Amino acid sequence: MALACSRWSKRCQLTFAFNSLSFLVVIYTLMALRVKHLAPAKTGSMRDDMKIGLTYVRHHSSLLALIVLAAATTFLGFAVLTFLPLFAERIFHEGATTYTQLMAWSGAGSVVGALIVAWLGKFPRMGVISLVVQAVYGVLIIAFAMSRVLWLSELLLFFTGAALMVVFSTVTSLVQLIAPNEMRGRVVSIYMLAFRGGMPLGSLVSGWLATFIGAPMVIGINGALLVVVAIYFLTRNHGVLDA
């Protein structure tokens, strides 16, 4: 990224300027929210609150399953984005422009996926749909790992971005809908720890494996494991299908 900015500094500055302006939309949206205040439950120390939250999640199979599902998805699914510079250079033998195009297609798919979830709102069988879409996402990144045609890879990235956003938005919504008001903050904190923690750990492990078997093979294996995880929860339930 630094090399690209040294070549196209003005273009990069304009990009970062637009990115900073986009936060104004988020700030305005948050200020426009009218949330009913709920008095916090009186418990004890922070350690006690954490223990209560962990105990609650452990004894509610649906929440525990959704948290495990989110961690597995980020651990296995985000490596495809981490390896995009490598694909642009070694698979397609191009530079920063191709990498930008690949990221743009993935980002466009994510926007479409977010709009789809916003349009659907709360709908029946959300747990089943999220698992099916995760399996589709696994198949899509397997296809991306095998593709050697740029336009096809870009199209696959568009659909992977949409599928990933649908999975994340649906699972996050389910966690918040299932957790009661007095426990929602603690449950979501545990969920976000698993969700965010899977990204760097998954990229670290995938990057280490890629030094031995190559990035396409690692992404293909990750995609296959995502399909296995989805099938496991589809067949064993653990409360996800009832959500």
Secondary structure, 3 states (H helix, E strand, C coil): CHHHHHHCHHHHHHHHHHHHHHHHHHHHHHHHCCCCCCCCCCCCCHHHHHHHHHHHHHCCHHHHHHHHHHHHHHHHHCHHHHCHHHHHHHHCCCCHHHHHHHHHHHHHHHHHHHHHHHHHCCCCCHHHHHHHHHHHHHHHHHHHHHCCCHHHHHHHHHHHHHHHHHHHHHHHHHHHHHCCHHHHHHHHHHHHHHHHHHHHHHHHHHHHHHHHHCHHHHHHHHHHHHHHHHHHHHHHCCCCCCC
